[in-house]
């Protein structure tokens, strides 16, 4: 950890970024998830690696097309620490509930995982992901 302090408004913006990622996926708007990533960002651990905003956006479009998939990402134990004046890193615990097909399906968790994230502050002050790396701890992806 660096000696810099993450301002409360930056911490809040990063937490909103984390939650927005899950919300878009869970509410059929994953086709917008690419907007949350820098141009040269990377997304690992969800199928094949996705390098660059365009690849991540394409994955989001494919996910949004799964109209019979119902999911809820429950995220907690969020730890964010500064990594430079316009950079931070963080970890997020994830419990994923998912059902494919018609009907409501089971409410049992599909997996428990952890995101290791890197974030960057854009010139306009907004925060975006530069990297998301999902590691499954229990269950299968």
N, C-alpha and C positions, 0 to 999 in steps of 0.2 A: 504494500500500500504506500502511496506517496504521501507527502506531508500536506498536500493541498486539501482543502475542505470543499465538499460538494454542497453548494447552496441549496436551501430547502426547495426553492422553485425548480431547480434542476433535478433534484431527487423526485419531486412530484411529476415532472414532465417525463422522466424515464419510467416511473411506475405506470403512468398513463400509456406510454408506448407499449410496455409489456402487456398490459390488460387489453389494449386495442387489438394487438395481434391475435389474442385468443378470441376476443369478441367477434372480429371479422370472420374467423374460421367457423365459430359456433353459430353464427347467424346468417350463413349463406352468402357472405360477402368476401370470401377469400380471394376473389379476383382483384381486390384492392390491396392485398397484403404487400405487394411489391413496393407500394408507396412508403412503407415504414422502414425501408432499407436504403442505405447509400448505394450509389452506382456500382461500386466494386465490392459490395458486401458478399458474404457467403452464408449459406444455410446448410448445416450438416446434421445427419442423424435421422432425417425424415426421407426415407428412400435414398435414391442417388444424390450425391452432393450437388448443390445448386450454387454456382458461382456467378455473381453479377445480378443486378436488379432485374434484368430481363428474364433470366432463368428462374428467379424466385417468383416473378410475376406470372410466368407461364405455369409454374407449379400451382400458384393460387387459382388460376383459371381452371386448371384440371380439377382441383379440389372443389371449387364452386360448382362444377358440373355434376358432382356426386349428390344429386338432390335428394336421394333416399338415405343419406348418411346423417344421423343425428349425433352431435357430440357436445360435450361440455368439458372445457379445460378449467380445472380448479387449481389456482396457483396460490402459493403461499411461501413462507420462509424466504422472502425476497431480501437479498443482501446486495447493496450497491455501494461501490467505493470508487473514489476518483482514481484516474490513471494518467492524469495530465490536465492542463487547463481546459481543454475541449474534448476530453475523453474520460470514459468511465468503464468499469467492468462490473458484472453482476452475476448472481446465481439465483435461480428460481426453481422451487420444487413444483412439480406438476402431477396431479392425479387426473387421468383422462377417463371419461366415461364415453362410450361410443356404441352405436347400434347402426347396422346397415340393413336396409330393407324396410318394408312397410311396418307400420305399428310402432309401439313405443319400445319394445324390447326390454332387455335387462337393465337394471340400475347398478350392476356390479362394476367396480372400476376395471378398466381394461389394462391399465398400466400405471406405474408410478415412475416418474423420470425426473431429470434435472436438466435445466438449461444452463449453460455457461455462455454468457453474453458479453459482447463488447459494443459500446455505444460511442457515437461521435456527435458533438454539437455542430450544427450547420451554421453558416454565416448569419442566417436569419434568427438564430437562437434556438431553433427546434432541435430535438434529439432524434437520431435514427440509429437503427442497428447497423453495425459494421460486420458483426458475426453473431450467429446463434448456433450453438452446438448442443444437440439433444442427446443425452445419455440415458438409456433405459436402465432403471434400477431393479424393477420388479415387473414381470409380464413380458409381452412381446410387442414390438412396434408393427 
